[in-house]
Amino acid sequence: MMEKLIITAAICGAEVTKENSPAIPYTVEEMVREAKSAFEAGAAVIHVHVREDDGTPTQDRERFRVVLDAIKEACPGVILIPSTGGAVGMTAEERLQPTELFPEMATLDTVVNMANKGEVPGAPMQFNFVLGVSGCTPATVGNLDYLVKQIPTGSPWTVTGVGRGAWPMVAAGIVMGGNVRVGFEDNIYLEKGHKAASNGELVEKVVRLAKELGREIATPDEARKILSLA
Ligand code: ZN
């Protein structure tokens, strides 16, 4: 019996813009709207980047505080993971500001280079271990299977479906017992040529796939247990 599926919604990111999709959130109000749509569709975890109102990515602690508080109020019980990745060109000090707000989790982006199989890092126990299947490492089920075998048995892991390969990887993650991250940060398309109108639509698709594939969806409190946060 597989654990319930934890759905993370990466609702904003730092690189996608309203030119890519008008639904990309910048303002606090828009962030709350997108978080709420994902939460109500079944996301237990919201991964948060913040922007200035004009869309410029920022790691400003006060901006994070306002956005995280507003999302908490709109999405009772949701697990929030602020980004420490920020945007291209930011210093480590800038990137780490949101950790000063003591979130339950933070991201640690660990890109595993498949070409260098000797140096696959172990999973830090308190962190969601983000496996990078990108660039020179094609997003294939075989590569995913290889990566999953590198982490300790029983550790929760999450597949992030990025761009064109997003949905097949999401489906593979569901079948293989992983968790799933979707959202505008990673992919704005529901299917080829059809942009999602909200993060909620992307989460709804995961819920439909999970149902078809026999995985139940974890609530935030169930996710806390699975992730050893509670
Ligand atoms: Zn991110």
Boltz pocket constraint, residues with backbone or C-beta under 6 A from the ligand:
constraints:
  - pocket:
      binder: B
      contacts: [[A, 10], [A, 13], [A, 47], [A, 49], [A, 83], [A, 85], [A, 107], [A, 185]]
      max_distance: 6.0
